[in-house]
Amino acid sequence: MRLDRVRFGLALLGIVLASLATGAAGPVDFVALLAPQIARRLTRTAQLPLVCSALLGAVIVVLSDLLARRLFAPTELPVGVLTAAVGAPYLIWLIARGRTGGTR
């Protein structure tokens, strides 16, 4: 078995799956910025906890999707709108807190 072909195939499969998910849900930019910061605060570690970040990112997207569907029913909002509405103020708060010398 040629390892280069297997790696290429797996990378291609990952790209296709990520593009399908993005096409279905829309771009959900703030989850990638929000989940690691919340996970770091939950676990209270200096390093980024990858598993916790991934699970928290999935939970954020699922909850945002449920809220986007139910909040303004029968009109459905895109998930990216709701994650940006929650994620942007939180990230602004993190930046402001970091500049004033708050504890991280």
Biotite code that builds the C-alpha atoms (Angstrom):
import biotite.structure as struc

atoms = struc.array([
    struc.Atom([0.000, 0.000, 0.000], chain_id="A", res_id=1, res_name="MET", atom_name="CA", element="C"),
    struc.Atom([1.413, 3.372, -0.976], chain_id="A", res_id=2, res_name="ARG", atom_name="CA", element="C"),
    struc.Atom([1.345, 5.726, 1.970], chain_id="A", res_id=3, res_name="LEU", atom_name="CA", element="C"),
    struc.Atom([1.441, 8.901, -0.130], chain_id="A", res_id=4, res_name="ASP", atom_name="CA", element="C"),
    struc.Atom([-1.752, 7.954, -1.953], chain_id="A", res_id=5, res_name="ARG", atom_name="CA", element="C"),
    struc.Atom([-3.506, 7.099, 1.305], chain_id="A", res_id=6, res_name="VAL", atom_name="CA", element="C"),
    struc.Atom([-2.472, 10.445, 2.846], chain_id="A", res_id=7, res_name="ARG", atom_name="CA", element="C"),
    struc.Atom([-3.578, 12.310, -0.261], chain_id="A", res_id=8, res_name="PHE", atom_name="CA", element="C"),
    struc.Atom([-6.899, 10.478, -0.267], chain_id="A", res_id=9, res_name="GLY", atom_name="CA", element="C"),
    struc.Atom([-7.518, 11.201, 3.409], chain_id="A", res_id=10, res_name="LEU", atom_name="CA", element="C"),
    struc.Atom([-6.602, 14.872, 2.968], chain_id="A", res_id=11, res_name="ALA", atom_name="CA", element="C"),
    struc.Atom([-8.920, 15.117, -0.021], chain_id="A", res_id=12, res_name="LEU", atom_name="CA", element="C"),
    struc.Atom([-11.716, 13.424, 1.946], chain_id="A", res_id=13, res_name="LEU", atom_name="CA", element="C"),
    struc.Atom([-11.216, 15.894, 4.813], chain_id="A", res_id=14, res_name="GLY", atom_name="CA", element="C"),
    struc.Atom([-11.397, 18.845, 2.435], chain_id="A", res_id=15, res_name="ILE", atom_name="CA", element="C"),
    struc.Atom([-14.553, 17.539, 0.785], chain_id="A", res_id=16, res_name="VAL", atom_name="CA", element="C"),
    struc.Atom([-16.246, 16.878, 4.149], chain_id="A", res_id=17, res_name="LEU", atom_name="CA", element="C"),
    struc.Atom([-15.293, 20.325, 5.477], chain_id="A", res_id=18, res_name="ALA", atom_name="CA", element="C"),
    struc.Atom([-16.565, 22.028, 2.341], chain_id="A", res_id=19, res_name="SER", atom_name="CA", element="C"),
    struc.Atom([-19.845, 20.111, 2.495], chain_id="A", res_id=20, res_name="LEU", atom_name="CA", element="C"),
    struc.Atom([-20.332, 21.101, 6.132], chain_id="A", res_id=21, res_name="ALA", atom_name="CA", element="C"),
    struc.Atom([-19.555, 24.739, 5.321], chain_id="A", res_id=22, res_name="THR", atom_name="CA", element="C"),
    struc.Atom([-21.898, 24.655, 2.373], chain_id="A", res_id=23, res_name="GLY", atom_name="CA", element="C"),
    struc.Atom([-24.704, 23.233, 4.490], chain_id="A", res_id=24, res_name="ALA", atom_name="CA", element="C"),
    struc.Atom([-24.296, 25.389, 7.604], chain_id="A", res_id=25, res_name="ALA", atom_name="CA", element="C"),
    struc.Atom([-22.635, 28.468, 6.184], chain_id="A", res_id=26, res_name="GLY", atom_name="CA", element="C"),
    struc.Atom([-19.406, 29.900, 7.502], chain_id="A", res_id=27, res_name="PRO", atom_name="CA", element="C"),
    struc.Atom([-19.283, 29.682, 11.279], chain_id="A", res_id=28, res_name="VAL", atom_name="CA", element="C"),
    struc.Atom([-16.150, 31.731, 11.864], chain_id="A", res_id=29, res_name="ASP", atom_name="CA", element="C"),
    struc.Atom([-16.494, 32.672, 15.491], chain_id="A", res_id=30, res_name="PHE", atom_name="CA", element="C"),
    struc.Atom([-16.655, 29.085, 16.734], chain_id="A", res_id=31, res_name="VAL", atom_name="CA", element="C"),
    struc.Atom([-12.982, 28.560, 15.907], chain_id="A", res_id=32, res_name="ALA", atom_name="CA", element="C"),
    struc.Atom([-12.096, 31.658, 17.904], chain_id="A", res_id=33, res_name="LEU", atom_name="CA", element="C"),
    struc.Atom([-14.602, 31.216, 20.715], chain_id="A", res_id=34, res_name="LEU", atom_name="CA", element="C"),
    struc.Atom([-14.391, 27.519, 21.627], chain_id="A", res_id=35, res_name="ALA", atom_name="CA", element="C"),
    struc.Atom([-10.670, 27.356, 22.547], chain_id="A", res_id=36, res_name="PRO", atom_name="CA", element="C"),
    struc.Atom([-10.935, 30.421, 24.770], chain_id="A", res_id=37, res_name="GLN", atom_name="CA", element="C"),
    struc.Atom([-13.930, 29.043, 26.654], chain_id="A", res_id=38, res_name="ILE", atom_name="CA", element="C"),
    struc.Atom([-12.299, 25.602, 26.888], chain_id="A", res_id=39, res_name="ALA", atom_name="CA", element="C"),
    struc.Atom([-9.141, 27.139, 28.350], chain_id="A", res_id=40, res_name="ARG", atom_name="CA", element="C"),
    struc.Atom([-11.211, 28.893, 31.008], chain_id="A", res_id=41, res_name="ARG", atom_name="CA", element="C"),
    struc.Atom([-13.195, 25.758, 31.805], chain_id="A", res_id=42, res_name="LEU", atom_name="CA", element="C"),
    struc.Atom([-10.142, 23.538, 32.201], chain_id="A", res_id=43, res_name="THR", atom_name="CA", element="C"),
    struc.Atom([-7.939, 26.267, 33.721], chain_id="A", res_id=44, res_name="ARG", atom_name="CA", element="C"),
    struc.Atom([-4.822, 25.149, 31.898], chain_id="A", res_id=45, res_name="THR", atom_name="CA", element="C"),
    struc.Atom([-2.152, 27.191, 30.155], chain_id="A", res_id=46, res_name="ALA", atom_name="CA", element="C"),
    struc.Atom([-2.266, 25.024, 27.037], chain_id="A", res_id=47, res_name="GLN", atom_name="CA", element="C"),
    struc.Atom([-5.233, 24.759, 24.708], chain_id="A", res_id=48, res_name="LEU", atom_name="CA", element="C"),
    struc.Atom([-7.151, 21.569, 25.465], chain_id="A", res_id=49, res_name="PRO", atom_name="CA", element="C"),
    struc.Atom([-7.853, 20.256, 21.971], chain_id="A", res_id=50, res_name="LEU", atom_name="CA", element="C"),
    struc.Atom([-10.457, 17.613, 22.809], chain_id="A", res_id=51, res_name="VAL", atom_name="CA", element="C"),
    struc.Atom([-12.384, 19.981, 25.057], chain_id="A", res_id=52, res_name="CYS", atom_name="CA", element="C"),
    struc.Atom([-12.201, 22.699, 22.386], chain_id="A", res_id=53, res_name="SER", atom_name="CA", element="C"),
    struc.Atom([-13.540, 20.358, 19.723], chain_id="A", res_id=54, res_name="ALA", atom_name="CA", element="C"),
    struc.Atom([-16.397, 19.139, 21.895], chain_id="A", res_id=55, res_name="LEU", atom_name="CA", element="C"),
    struc.Atom([-17.237, 22.656, 23.004], chain_id="A", res_id=56, res_name="LEU", atom_name="CA", element="C"),
    struc.Atom([-17.197, 23.869, 19.399], chain_id="A", res_id=57, res_name="GLY", atom_name="CA", element="C"),
    struc.Atom([-19.654, 21.120, 18.453], chain_id="A", res_id=58, res_name="ALA", atom_name="CA", element="C"),
    struc.Atom([-21.921, 22.028, 21.372], chain_id="A", res_id=59, res_name="VAL", atom_name="CA", element="C"),
    struc.Atom([-21.815, 25.720, 20.430], chain_id="A", res_id=60, res_name="ILE", atom_name="CA", element="C"),
    struc.Atom([-22.776, 24.971, 16.825], chain_id="A", res_id=61, res_name="VAL", atom_name="CA", element="C"),
    struc.Atom([-25.608, 22.619, 17.815], chain_id="A", res_id=62, res_name="VAL", atom_name="CA", element="C"),
    struc.Atom([-27.031, 25.059, 20.365], chain_id="A", res_id=63, res_name="LEU", atom_name="CA", element="C"),
    struc.Atom([-26.700, 27.943, 17.907], chain_id="A", res_id=64, res_name="SER", atom_name="CA", element="C"),
    struc.Atom([-28.500, 25.911, 15.265], chain_id="A", res_id=65, res_name="ASP", atom_name="CA", element="C"),
    struc.Atom([-31.332, 25.052, 17.653], chain_id="A", res_id=66, res_name="LEU", atom_name="CA", element="C"),
    struc.Atom([-31.677, 28.675, 18.751], chain_id="A", res_id=67, res_name="LEU", atom_name="CA", element="C"),
    struc.Atom([-31.506, 29.947, 15.160], chain_id="A", res_id=68, res_name="ALA", atom_name="CA", element="C"),
    struc.Atom([-34.355, 27.633, 14.211], chain_id="A", res_id=69, res_name="ARG", atom_name="CA", element="C"),
    struc.Atom([-36.554, 28.262, 17.265], chain_id="A", res_id=70, res_name="ARG", atom_name="CA", element="C"),
    struc.Atom([-35.908, 31.900, 18.168], chain_id="A", res_id=71, res_name="LEU", atom_name="CA", element="C"),
    struc.Atom([-37.578, 33.551, 15.195], chain_id="A", res_id=72, res_name="PHE", atom_name="CA", element="C"),
    struc.Atom([-39.834, 30.692, 14.027], chain_id="A", res_id=73, res_name="ALA", atom_name="CA", element="C"),
    struc.Atom([-41.074, 30.205, 11.301], chain_id="A", res_id=74, res_name="PRO", atom_name="CA", element="C"),
    struc.Atom([-38.114, 32.160, 9.841], chain_id="A", res_id=75, res_name="THR", atom_name="CA", element="C"),
    struc.Atom([-34.779, 30.378, 10.204], chain_id="A", res_id=76, res_name="GLU", atom_name="CA", element="C"),
    struc.Atom([-31.591, 32.337, 10.713], chain_id="A", res_id=77, res_name="LEU", atom_name="CA", element="C"),
    struc.Atom([-28.262, 31.054, 9.407], chain_id="A", res_id=78, res_name="PRO", atom_name="CA", element="C"),
    struc.Atom([-26.110, 29.562, 12.162], chain_id="A", res_id=79, res_name="VAL", atom_name="CA", element="C"),
    struc.Atom([-23.282, 31.961, 11.372], chain_id="A", res_id=80, res_name="GLY", atom_name="CA", element="C"),
    struc.Atom([-25.450, 34.963, 12.225], chain_id="A", res_id=81, res_name="VAL", atom_name="CA", element="C"),
    struc.Atom([-26.179, 33.661, 15.714], chain_id="A", res_id=82, res_name="LEU", atom_name="CA", element="C"),
    struc.Atom([-22.608, 32.553, 16.436], chain_id="A", res_id=83, res_name="THR", atom_name="CA", element="C"),
    struc.Atom([-21.328, 35.958, 15.286], chain_id="A", res_id=84, res_name="ALA", atom_name="CA", element="C"),
    struc.Atom([-23.903, 37.736, 17.463], chain_id="A", res_id=85, res_name="ALA", atom_name="CA", element="C"),
    struc.Atom([-22.698, 35.797, 20.516], chain_id="A", res_id=86, res_name="VAL", atom_name="CA", element="C"),
    struc.Atom([-19.030, 35.394, 19.592], chain_id="A", res_id=87, res_name="GLY", atom_name="CA", element="C"),
    struc.Atom([-18.172, 38.963, 18.619], chain_id="A", res_id=88, res_name="ALA", atom_name="CA", element="C"),
    struc.Atom([-19.098, 40.590, 21.955], chain_id="A", res_id=89, res_name="PRO", atom_name="CA", element="C"),
    struc.Atom([-17.308, 37.839, 23.867], chain_id="A", res_id=90, res_name="TYR", atom_name="CA", element="C"),
    struc.Atom([-14.129, 38.251, 21.833], chain_id="A", res_id=91, res_name="LEU", atom_name="CA", element="C"),
    struc.Atom([-14.274, 42.039, 22.209], chain_id="A", res_id=92, res_name="ILE", atom_name="CA", element="C"),
    struc.Atom([-14.592, 41.517, 25.966], chain_id="A", res_id=93, res_name="TRP", atom_name="CA", element="C"),
    struc.Atom([-11.570, 39.190, 25.939], chain_id="A", res_id=94, res_name="LEU", atom_name="CA", element="C"),
    struc.Atom([-9.490, 41.732, 24.032], chain_id="A", res_id=95, res_name="ILE", atom_name="CA", element="C"),
    struc.Atom([-10.533, 44.593, 26.319], chain_id="A", res_id=96, res_name="ALA", atom_name="CA", element="C"),
    struc.Atom([-9.850, 42.510, 29.403], chain_id="A", res_id=97, res_name="ARG", atom_name="CA", element="C"),
    struc.Atom([-6.422, 41.504, 28.120], chain_id="A", res_id=98, res_name="GLY", atom_name="CA", element="C"),
    struc.Atom([-5.413, 45.113, 27.468], chain_id="A", res_id=99, res_name="ARG", atom_name="CA", element="C"),
    struc.Atom([-6.390, 46.318, 30.937], chain_id="A", res_id=100, res_name="THR", atom_name="CA", element="C"),
    struc.Atom([-4.131, 43.744, 32.561], chain_id="A", res_id=101, res_name="GLY", atom_name="CA", element="C"),
    struc.Atom([-6.856, 41.371, 33.702], chain_id="A", res_id=102, res_name="GLY", atom_name="CA", element="C"),
    struc.Atom([-5.985, 37.804, 34.629], chain_id="A", res_id=103, res_name="THR", atom_name="CA", element="C"),
    struc.Atom([-6.099, 35.295, 31.841], chain_id="A", res_id=104, res_name="ARG", atom_name="CA", element="C"),
])
